[in-house]
């Protein structure tokens, strides 16, 4: 069974990833609008959306969201280590 530190870290990491993703989606959407002059595709799978636009949106969103999640989780891990004095269990490197 997981201890309280493990559960606490999972909650903190999940919240950080969610917040990072939320901010990233807003930022990526705004950058898309500014660079293309139009709204991003709401349904890239639709045949009405140009293939180039659908692929571009998928790549930018995929990479952007993953980078945001990674950065948010790493920042949360740093704060967790400062607050608890030890690294989160899942991020410990095996020796």
C-alpha positions as CSV (number, residue, x, y, z in Angstrom):
1,X,0.0,0.0,0.0
2,X,1.2,3.5,-0.8
3,X,2.3,5.7,2.1
4,X,1.0,9.3,2.5
5,X,4.1,10.8,0.9
6,X,3.5,8.7,-2.2
7,X,-0.1,9.7,-2.4
8,X,0.7,13.3,-1.7
9,X,3.3,13.4,-4.4
10,X,0.9,11.8,-6.9
11,X,-1.7,14.5,-6.1
12,X,0.9,17.3,-6.4
13,X,2.3,15.9,-9.7
14,X,-1.1,15.4,-11.1
15,X,-2.2,18.9,-10.2
16,X,1.0,20.4,-11.6
17,X,0.6,18.5,-14.9
18,X,-3.0,19.6,-15.2
19,X,-2.2,23.2,-14.6
20,X,0.8,23.1,-17.0
21,X,-1.4,21.5,-19.7
22,X,-4.2,24.1,-19.2
23,X,-1.7,27.0,-19.5
24,X,0.0,25.4,-22.5
25,X,-3.2,24.9,-24.3
26,X,-4.2,28.6,-23.9
27,X,-0.7,29.7,-24.9
28,X,-0.5,27.4,-28.0
29,X,-4.0,28.4,-29.1
30,X,-3.1,32.1,-28.8
31,X,0.2,31.6,-30.7
32,X,-1.6,29.7,-33.4
33,X,-4.2,32.5,-33.8
34,X,-1.4,35.1,-34.0
35,X,0.8,33.2,-36.5
36,X,-1.9,31.9,-38.8
37,X,-4.6,34.6,-38.4
38,X,-7.3,32.0,-37.8
39,X,-8.7,29.8,-35.1
40,X,-7.1,26.4,-34.6
41,X,-9.0,23.4,-35.9
42,X,-11.6,22.2,-33.4
43,X,-11.7,18.8,-35.1
44,X,-8.5,18.0,-36.9
45,X,-9.9,14.6,-37.9
46,X,-12.5,16.2,-40.1
47,X,-12.1,16.0,-43.9
48,X,-13.1,19.7,-44.0
49,X,-9.7,20.6,-42.3
50,X,-6.7,20.7,-44.7
51,X,-4.3,17.9,-44.0
52,X,-1.4,20.2,-43.6
53,X,-3.3,22.3,-41.0
54,X,-4.5,19.2,-39.1
55,X,-1.0,17.7,-38.9
56,X,0.6,21.0,-37.9
57,X,-1.9,21.5,-35.1
58,X,-1.5,17.9,-33.9
59,X,2.3,18.2,-33.8
60,X,2.4,21.6,-32.1
61,X,-0.2,20.6,-29.5
62,X,1.4,17.2,-28.8
63,X,4.9,18.6,-28.4
64,X,3.7,21.7,-26.5
65,X,1.5,19.8,-24.1
66,X,4.2,17.2,-23.3
67,X,6.9,19.9,-22.7
68,X,4.5,21.8,-20.5
69,X,3.7,18.6,-18.5
70,X,7.3,17.8,-18.1
71,X,8.3,21.2,-17.0
72,X,5.4,21.5,-14.5
73,X,6.2,18.1,-13.0
74,X,9.9,18.9,-12.7
75,X,9.1,22.2,-11.0
76,X,6.7,20.4,-8.6
77,X,9.4,17.8,-7.8
78,X,11.8,20.6,-6.9
79,X,9.3,22.2,-4.6
80,X,8.4,18.8,-3.1
81,X,12.1,18.1,-2.4
82,X,12.4,21.5,-0.8
83,X,9.4,21.0,1.4
84,X,10.0,17.4,2.4
85,X,13.7,17.2,2.3
86,X,13.6,14.2,-0.1
87,X,12.9,13.6,-3.8
88,X,9.6,12.1,-4.8
89,X,9.6,8.4,-4.8
90,X,8.9,7.9,-8.5
91,X,11.8,10.2,-9.6
92,X,14.5,8.5,-7.6
93,X,17.1,7.0,-9.9
94,X,18.0,3.4,-9.4
95,X,21.6,2.6,-8.6
